[in-house]
Amino acid sequence: MSVTTHTRTRILRFQGGGLRFLDALDHRVVTRPRRDLDDGQHWRVTDAGDGLCRIQHVATGRFLDTHGDSCVVVGSGSNGGTALWRIEDFGGGFATVAQPSTGRFLEAAIDGDFAVLVRPEGDSEQTWRIAAP
């Protein structure tokens, strides 16, 4: 899977934190069990050049971004570098999602409110399974 071609836009689903999928709850980003009733777990990945991409929540039109040190949110995408991501494909549908402006990686919490955070590299919960819906 490549998201770095300049004309490439794909709709994807990100699975992390076990059998949970990236989703947006108001402005917060969380993981939830798979839902197929709407586009709530579908994300539009669009090439932004230089190996970077923007990740847009299909249901709301908002972009994956961060607020503060580690909180992941969906927002307008106008925050410059924090709304740009690099998907590092390991093959077999597995990848990490890095935020180059902070050097942190998208991570799925596996307990509590199942929040999605950005943290320094090094946790197994930073590996995502990425596939078409």
Secondary structure as the mmCIF struct_conf table of DSSP 4:
data_model
#
loop_
_struct_conf.conf_type_id
_struct_conf.id
_struct_conf.beg_label_comp_id
_struct_conf.beg_label_asym_id
_struct_conf.beg_label_seq_id
_struct_conf.end_label_comp_id
_struct_conf.end_label_asym_id
_struct_conf.end_label_seq_id
BEND BEND1 THR A 5 THR A 5
TURN_TY1_P TURN_TY1_P1 HIS A 6 THR A 7
STRN STRN1 THR A 9 GLY A 16
TURN_TY1_P TURN_TY1_P2 GLY A 17 LEU A 19
STRN STRN2 ARG A 20 LEU A 25
TURN_TY1_P TURN_TY1_P3 ASP A 26 HIS A 27
STRN STRN3 ARG A 28 PRO A 33
BEND BEND2 LEU A 37 ASP A 39
TURN_TY1_P TURN_TY1_P4 GLY A 40 GLN A 41
STRN STRN4 TRP A 43 GLY A 49
TURN_TY1_P TURN_TY1_P5 ASP A 50 GLY A 51
STRN STRN5 LEU A 52 HIS A 57
TURN_TY1_P TURN_TY1_P6 VAL A 58 THR A 60
STRN STRN6 PHE A 63 HIS A 67
TURN_TY1_P TURN_TY1_P7 GLY A 68 SER A 70
STRN STRN7 CYS A 71 GLY A 75
BEND BEND3 GLY A 77 GLY A 77
BEND BEND4 ASN A 79 ASN A 79
HELX_RH_3T_P HELX_RH_3T_P1 GLY A 80 ALA A 83
STRN STRN8 TRP A 85 TRP A 85
STRN STRN9 ARG A 86 GLY A 91
TURN_TY1_P TURN_TY1_P8 GLY A 92 GLY A 93
STRN STRN10 PHE A 94 GLN A 99
TURN_TY1_P TURN_TY1_P9 PRO A 100 GLY A 103
STRN STRN11 ARG A 104 ALA A 108
BEND BEND5 ASP A 111 ASP A 111
TURN_TY1_P TURN_TY1_P10 GLY A 112 ASP A 113
STRN STRN12 ALA A 115 ALA A 115
STRN STRN13 VAL A 116 ARG A 119
BEND BEND6 GLU A 121 GLU A 121
HELX_RH_3T_P HELX_RH_3T_P2 SER A 124 GLN A 126
STRN STRN14 TRP A 128 ALA A 131
#
